[in-house]
Amino acid sequence: MKALRTLVDKIKPTFTRGGKLGFLASTFGAFETFLFVPNHTTKSGAHIRDCNDMKRTMIVVVLALVPAMLFGCYNTGLQVNLEGWTAFFYGLVRFLPMLATSYIVGLAIEFIAAQLRGHEVNEGFLVSGFIIPLVMPVSTPLWMVALGTAFAVIFGKEVFGGTGMNVFNPAVLARAFVFFAYTPQMSGEKVWYSDWTMMGAQVDGVTGATALEQLATKGEMQWSALDAFLGFIPGSFGETSTLAILIGAAILLFTGIASWKTMVSVFAGGAAMAYFFSALGCFDFPAYYHLIVGGFAFGAVFMATDPVTSAQTSTGKYIVGFLTGAIAILIRQVNPAYPEGMMLSILFMNALAPLVDYFVVEANIRRRANRVKTVK
Amino acid sequence: MASKSLKNLTGPLSGNNPVIVQILGICSALAVTVQLKPAIVMGLSVMVVTAFANLVMSLLRNGVPSRIRIIVQLVVIASLVILVDQVLKAFVYDVSKQLSVYVGLIITNCIVMGRVEAFALQNKPWDSFLDGIGNGLGYGSILVIIAFFRELLGSGTLLGFRIIPESWYIAEGGFYSNCGLMLFPPMALIIVGCIIWAHRSFNKDLQEK
């Protein structure tokens, strides 16, 4: 460790502004803070000190995603009739190239953008880059993952000014881009078509439609509710197991990184809407099925709670969260073209969140102004 | 040709481009650029209409009372658009069908009215005519750039000819797939954004502070 510190200190002057390779300052800074806790302190103003910096926040989110990821890999193998460790490794071998693609493409763009602007490289992409492969169907070609990631990072994030300035959640945007650009590969029967026959996987036995599509088209699914909750159903890597996602949710809530207000109200909104449609007699299966199949839980826990794109005010979080859940089920139910509504509803509410915040703040100002009058 | 007149022609091609600098005519730029051929025809039609509307209004500029000038402009532009529409129907019927309502909507294209109001009413006929040609070309060039990317990436063809080989497609056992999003208008808007981005980074004087 000491040798590394000495090395970093030794080459640091070369990379600071004015040094020989000064133009690479932001790249160097990114790697230095990756290795060591930064030693500079804030120079002005009063600040609340916390052991959490952005890197640690992001790493906790990645940790919270790990249960869903590990289970997703195992389940991928199970779905092609493998068992035990073979199943897990099969999934891992399919997952890692996608993860690598998303990280390499996304981080390359982030580094270049930071370099061009002379900003520091931000850590936000560590999470987005991990979520992107988790929400892609297993058989997505790598170049589609790369294109989706590039689109999300450039048009979702960098054109707005980088991490913390984005209007839309980059991971959802990547999914939306791939979904609309390559619809035939992303929906319908082909989603679960996987042509990798390594490790003795039996592709022939694989069924086409995901649980959500079966619910949408036939009004029932071939799996039990318990299977759907535990995640033994086909779907994108990370979204199948509601249990693994809830473990992630527990980590996020325990560390205080995600807002429980958003998370709970998304589930409340989704449940309310599902029971509403159920009461109208729109479908025969139990209403809670909507919360455990498809990407609902994953979106609620990991995407709707994005601190940048969600609402900033407390009341706003309740409103935006509730509407996110409600609109997701509304799209699932009334729009036959898109069996999955979570992605669209998160994007939609991302766009509306600043408006909701605005009205919440205005209402607060009015309330306080009235209070002043009564005192007088 | 005097250099000042020439500037009326070349200015709208880049530094004063109607689409990416004046931000006019975005609506039709999104609607007719799915394929290259309609985009070219649309660009030419708009060029003809703008040029002659400018010419006619510039000739009439001293005779038309200013309080009824808008209605006169509308009559002139509408007649020109109908002429263009009839010509298209007569000679390139299939493209005319593809463009459908958008030829008629040239009447409401902001570029035509905008140039007549902003330029032709204050300038001589020849300058106004050149300005109309220039703005039409500036509009058309952006349409062609957008349509080039949309047709190439969205359908794999250019002007109807196949550029990306059939054997590349997933259905034929290859790896490639057309980007369906390119066929939707939002992607055209993003391409316009990219063109503006590239254009501004080369023309520093256009960048807002």
Interface residues (C-beta under 8 A of the other chain):
Chain A: P141 W143 M144 L147 F155 V159 F177 F180 A181 Y182 T183 P184 Q185
Chain B: I170 F175 S177 C179 G180 L181 M182 F184 I190 G193 W197
